[in-house]
Amino acid sequence: MTIPRQLPNAITIVRILCAPVFVWLLLADGGTDGALRWWAGALFIVAIATDGIDGYLARRYEIVTDLGKLLDPIADKVLTGCAFVALSILGELPAWVVVLVLVRELGITMHRLVVATDHVVAAAWMGKLKTVAQAVALSLALLPLWTVVGEWIHVVNTVAMTIAVLLTVASGVDYVVTAFRSRRVQSA
């Protein structure tokens, strides 16, 4: 089977374009627990889950590109960043959490863009684990599951978000340490 060479990159771009639609759905009715919130949560889950699809296709059909390596983590950051900001706007997530996450995400993205002229920095395992943890925590926070299963789900949401934030910080530190060591080895 042959697939178009740019299909994985096209999927990644569609993921980025889903972000404003998802935010609009979430904020349109003030974050109430109605149909728009369910749609917003579902769109976020589908968009973030396709991360595995574009990567799988690129590796499976040996059509991995530098553009894809660069855009894929950006798509994740756009989706998750929009979700963090929207949840903060709704008053469901403290602003300091959003600032912490965004500083880490923007800092690493900027570094990746700066060094992209020399080489593309693909996501490390800890960064991928962080993205999965964020996706799970944000999905739990976005979907109004408390209307179906009860208020106890807020405890699960809090634990999942705490793990996601801790992994965000840890993976950021790991990235900086790895980049520093790599620079030191290159200059030696």
Secondary structure, DSSP 8 states (H G I E B T S, - for coil): ----TTHHHHHHHHHHHHHHHHHHHHHHTTT-SSHHHHHHHHHHHHHHHHHHHHHHHHHHTT---HHHHHHHHHHHHHHHHHHHHHHHHTTSS-HHHHHHHHHHHHHHHHHHHHHTTT------HHHHHHHHHHHHHHHHHHS-THHHH-TTHHHHHHHHHHHHHHHHHHHHHHHHHHHHHHHHHHH-
